Structures are given as C-alpha cells and as structure tokens.
Amino acid sequence: MTSHPAPHGPHGSLMEADRTRWPADSAECAEPAGREATRRGVALVRAYARGDSATIAAALDTTDPEVRAQLPSVTRDVLGLVVGVVFSGPHTLTPADVVRTADRIAAAGPPHHEPGAVRAVRAWASRDDALLRASWQGEAAGAHGRAVLAAALAVAAWGEAPFLHLLAAFDELTAAHG
C-alpha cells in the first residue's frame, strides 16, 4: 500500500477551521445533558455512516436546549478522533475520496442540511478554512457538517463496518463511565 502524507497537514485544515471550543468539557459531559448529547452525537455520526435517515432524525429529536447546544461539540470530538486515527498511519485516502463519500452519505440527512454538510466537506477538501468555519455556524449546521465529515473520512478510509465497530467500542466505554 502506498503511503501519502496526510492532506492539509497532520490533522487536516480542521484544527485551524475549528478553533472555537464549544462549552462541553469533561465535567459538563458528566451531567445528564452531556451524557445525552454524547449518546445522540455518536448516534448521528453512526446514522450518517449507515445512511439511516430515520436514525439521523431521531438523534436530533430533542427539546432539551442543553443537549442541542452540546451536539456540535460531541460531533467535533468524534471528528477529532477520526482525523487523528485516519491520518496517523499510512493511507491512500484523498480529499476527493472523502468528498465522493460525503456526497453519498449526506443525502440521508434532512434536505435542508445536505447542501451545508456537503459544502463543509468540500471546503475541508479544498483547504478553505473560512468557508469551513462558515459552514459550521449554528448548532444544527455544526452537528451535521462535522458528523458527515467524520463519517465520510472514516467510511472512505476504512469502510462502514470497521467504523461502526469503532463507534460500538466508544459506546461501551461511555456506558461504563456513565
């Protein structure tokens, strides 16, 4: 297998584009709203990886404003995990692979979020940090954009089944400490 350096540096242009830290720190995630946001955020990423529209809708179906406010933070953390693992070793993944995968999986999301999620992935692929930041403005746009990018990176790099196994392991870890 040919090894290529990670596009956009060791972690992509994500680190530059995602400098804004959301308020979910470890103490906050220990709270019931934080645990629920974690459960829903991981479910959102998993649903995008599977192309499961009903589960995407269910992951977002909450009236709790604290949970909604923390969803972008959770999907950011999942994205950070994926980026770190995908780009830490040899790979043949290209930004074009991720864009093609994102185009396919974003279609499972709500129609009003699909263009923004795809735009965020294309901004990442073209190293347009300003457009990437703009694409992630707002709770819902941030959650969807990051979830689609995380799922697209992982599915393009590893395939759906290995990524779903990683998320299942994450579920076990969070359940053990919840």
C-alpha positions in Angstrom: 0.0 0.0 0.0 1.3 3.4 -0.9 1.6 5.9 1.9 1.0 9.5 1.4 1.4 12.3 3.8 -1.9 13.5 5.4 -3.6 16.1 3.2 -3.7 19.5 4.9 -1.0 18.7 7.5 -1.2 16.1 10.2 -4.9 16.7 11.0 -6.3 18.4 8.0 -7.4 22.0 7.9 -9.8 21.1 10.7 -7.7 22.3 13.5 -7.5 25.8 12.0 -11.1 25.9 11.0 -12.5 24.6 14.3 -10.7 26.8 16.8 -13.9 27.7 18.5 -14.3 25.4 21.5 -17.9 24.6 22.5 -18.7 24.5 26.2 -18.7 20.7 26.6 -15.8 19.8 28.7 -15.3 16.6 30.7 -17.2 18.0 33.8 -20.1 19.1 31.6 -20.3 15.8 29.8 -20.7 14.0 33.1 -24.0 15.8 33.6 -27.2 14.2 32.3 -27.5 16.6 29.3 -23.8 15.9 28.4 -24.3 12.2 28.5 -27.5 12.5 26.4 -25.7 14.8 23.9 -22.8 12.3 23.7 -25.3 9.5 23.0 -27.1 11.5 20.4 -24.0 12.9 18.7 -22.4 9.4 18.3 -25.8 8.1 17.1 -25.8 10.9 14.5 -22.4 10.1 13.2 -23.3 6.4 13.1 -26.5 7.1 11.3 -24.7 9.1 8.6 -22.2 6.2 8.2 -25.1 3.8 7.7 -27.2 6.2 5.5 -30.0 5.8 8.0 -32.4 8.8 7.7 -34.7 7.7 10.5 -31.9 7.4 13.0 -30.5 10.8 11.9 -33.9 12.4 12.6 -34.2 10.5 15.9 -30.7 11.6 17.0 -31.7 15.2 16.5 -35.2 14.9 18.0 -34.8 16.6 21.4 -36.5 19.5 23.0 -33.7 19.9 25.6 -31.7 23.1 24.6 -28.7 21.9 26.6 -28.5 18.7 24.6 -28.9 20.5 21.3 -26.2 23.1 22.3 -23.7 20.3 23.0 -24.3 18.2 19.8 -21.7 20.2 17.7 -19.2 19.7 20.5 -19.8 15.9 20.5 -19.6 15.6 16.8 -16.4 17.8 16.8 -14.9 15.3 19.3 -15.8 12.3 17.2 -14.4 14.1 14.1 -11.2 14.8 16.0 -10.9 11.1 16.9 -11.5 10.0 13.3 -9.0 12.6 11.9 -6.3 11.6 14.4 -6.7 7.9 13.7 -7.1 8.1 9.9 -4.1 10.4 9.4 -1.8 8.8 12.0 -0.8 5.9 9.7 -0.2 5.1 6.1 -3.2 5.5 3.8 -4.2 6.1 0.3 -7.1 8.3 1.1 -7.5 11.5 -0.9 -9.8 14.5 -0.3 -11.7 13.5 -3.5 -12.4 10.1 -1.9 -13.9 11.9 1.2 -15.9 14.3 -1.0 -17.4 11.4 -3.0 -18.3 9.5 0.2 -19.8 12.7 1.8 -21.9 13.4 -1.3 -23.4 9.9 -0.9 -24.0 9.8 2.8 -25.1 13.4 3.3 -28.2 12.6 1.2 -29.5 10.6 4.2 -29.8 13.8 6.3 -32.5 16.4 6.3 -32.7 18.0 2.9 -32.2 21.5 4.3 -28.9 20.4 5.9 -27.5 18.4 3.0 -26.1 21.3 1.0 -24.4 22.8 4.0 -22.8 19.5 5.1 -21.5 18.8 1.6 -20.2 22.4 1.4 -18.3 21.9 4.6 -16.7 18.7 3.3 -15.8 20.4 0.1 -14.3 23.4 2.0 -12.2 20.9 4.0 -11.0 19.2 0.8 -10.1 22.5 -0.8 -8.5 23.8 2.4 -10.9 26.7 2.6 -10.9 27.3 6.3 -13.1 30.4 6.2 -15.8 28.5 4.3 -15.4 25.6 6.6 -15.9 27.8 9.7 -18.9 29.5 8.0 -20.4 26.1 7.1 -20.4 25.1 10.8 -22.1 28.2 12.2 -25.1 27.3 14.4 -25.9 24.2 16.4 -27.6 22.1 13.7 -25.2 23.0 10.9 -22.2 22.3 13.1 -23.5 19.0 14.2 -24.5 17.9 10.7 -21.4 19.1 9.0 -19.0 17.5 11.5 -21.0 14.3 11.6 -20.9 14.0 7.8 -17.2 14.8 7.6 -16.4 12.3 10.4 -18.5 9.5 8.8 -17.1 10.3 5.3 -13.5 10.3 6.4 -13.9 7.0 8.3 -16.0 5.2 5.7 -13.7 6.3 2.9 -10.6 5.2 4.8 -11.8 2.0 6.5 -15.2 1.1 5.2 -18.5 1.2 7.0 -18.2 -2.0 9.2 -14.8 -1.1 10.8 -16.0 2.4 11.6 -19.3 1.1 13.1 -17.2 -1.3 15.3 -15.1 1.7 16.5 -18.3 3.6 17.4 -19.6 0.5 19.2 -16.4 0.4 21.3 -16.9 4.0 22.1 -20.4 3.3 23.2 -19.1 0.6 25.6 -16.6 2.9 27.0 -19.0 5.8 27.6 -21.6 3.4 29.1 -19.0 2.0 31.5 -18.3 5.5 32.8 -21.8 7.0 32.6 
